């Protein structure tokens, strides 16, 4: 992709919701505001998501096994533990710590874009 096309593509993402994955496994979801030559990304209205700690996973597994033992005596193999989240507002994600960037698109927006392309 040439530089002009890349700039146009980045311009088209301004104001859209991005999901930015960091090297420390955090995920930032917010409105894309800008970037710079160092690949830093600024997001507004951002939520930070973290994977549960190992102790939280162990506690959930223990509780699930206790409930299974009380009800039917069947061990649970699938345990769901939610990610923790917090609102952080405006954030700069350093480019060197970004592992993946995803455009967060609702199904309705995807269908609308397909209709416009037809």
C-alpha atoms as one frame of an Amber mdcrd trajectory, in Angstrom:
protein
   0.000   0.000   0.000   1.479   3.354  -0.953   1.721   6.174   1.572  -1.185
   8.176   0.124  -3.524   5.153   0.244  -2.411   4.359   3.816  -3.140   7.917
   4.948  -6.584   7.807   3.317  -7.323   4.494   5.029  -6.286   5.856   8.440
  -8.439   8.948   7.830 -11.419   6.665   7.164 -10.945   5.076  10.609 -11.053
   8.339  12.575 -14.130   8.361  14.777 -14.603   4.588  14.487 -14.345   2.137
  17.388 -11.081   0.200  17.515  -9.998  -2.720  19.669  -6.263  -2.408  20.376
  -4.393  -5.374  21.887  -1.249  -4.664  23.922   1.818  -6.780  24.675   0.766
  -7.130  28.336  -2.553  -8.778  27.189  -4.689  -5.722  27.953  -7.287  -4.744
  25.370  -8.350  -1.138  24.829 -11.673  -0.392  23.134 -12.316   3.208  22.207
 -12.904   5.809  19.525  -9.886   6.300  17.249  -8.724   9.927  17.317  -5.257
   9.929  15.749  -1.895   8.269  15.307   1.659   9.443  14.665   4.863   8.338
  12.939   5.830   6.237  15.996   2.549   4.279  15.577   1.165   5.564  18.896
  -2.618   5.510  18.896  -4.926   7.872  20.760  -8.352   6.550  21.723 -11.193
   8.467  23.404 -14.023   7.099  25.573 -11.859   4.043  26.152 -12.512   0.938
  28.223  -9.587  -1.228  29.307 -10.119  -4.986  29.568  -7.858  -7.398  31.439
  -7.866 -11.166  31.556  -8.799 -12.606  34.960  -5.970 -13.366  37.359  -4.943
 -17.009  37.888  -6.384 -16.869  41.409  -9.774 -15.713  40.059  -9.780 -18.624
  37.603  -8.883 -21.078  40.399 -11.653 -19.679  42.617 -14.198 -19.994  39.799
 -13.113 -23.597  39.136 -13.377 -24.468  42.823 -16.845 -22.923  43.095 -18.035
 -24.663  39.907 -16.794 -28.044  41.125 -18.463 -27.544  44.524 -21.776 -26.679
  42.857 -21.507 -29.687  40.546 -20.780 -31.977  43.467 -23.835 -30.694  45.343
 -26.242 -30.947  42.428 -25.378 -33.943  40.264 -21.904 -35.117  41.155 -20.616
 -34.222  37.684 -17.407 -32.214  37.372 -17.578 -29.058  35.283 -15.049 -28.839
  32.448 -16.157 -25.459  31.074 -15.677 -22.507  33.382 -16.420 -18.960  32.317
 -14.687 -16.089  34.050 -15.314 -12.537  32.855 -12.573 -10.126  31.971 -12.239
  -7.184  34.310 -12.877  -3.780  32.806 -12.672  -0.137  33.696 -13.387   3.135
  31.934 -10.202   5.142  31.379 -11.356   7.831  28.933  -8.589   9.297  26.761
  -5.538   7.052  26.355  -2.344   6.911  24.314  -1.347   3.340  23.467   2.382
   3.287  22.617   3.000   1.856  19.158   5.779  -0.422  20.414   3.281  -2.193
  22.709   0.534  -2.784  20.129   0.190  -6.390  18.964  -3.093  -6.187  17.059
  -5.683  -3.611  16.025  -9.244  -4.559  15.119 -12.077  -2.465  13.793 -15.074
  -3.086  15.998 -18.086  -3.250  13.753 -21.652  -4.033  14.684 -23.598  -6.509
  12.504 -25.980  -3.691  11.513 -23.105  -1.495  10.314 -21.648  -4.400   8.312
 -24.984  -5.031   6.577 -25.395  -1.319   5.858 -21.932  -1.193   4.232 -22.727
  -4.244   2.095 -25.962  -2.571   0.950 -24.078   0.610   0.009 -21.510  -1.390
  -1.996 -24.247  -3.100  -4.058
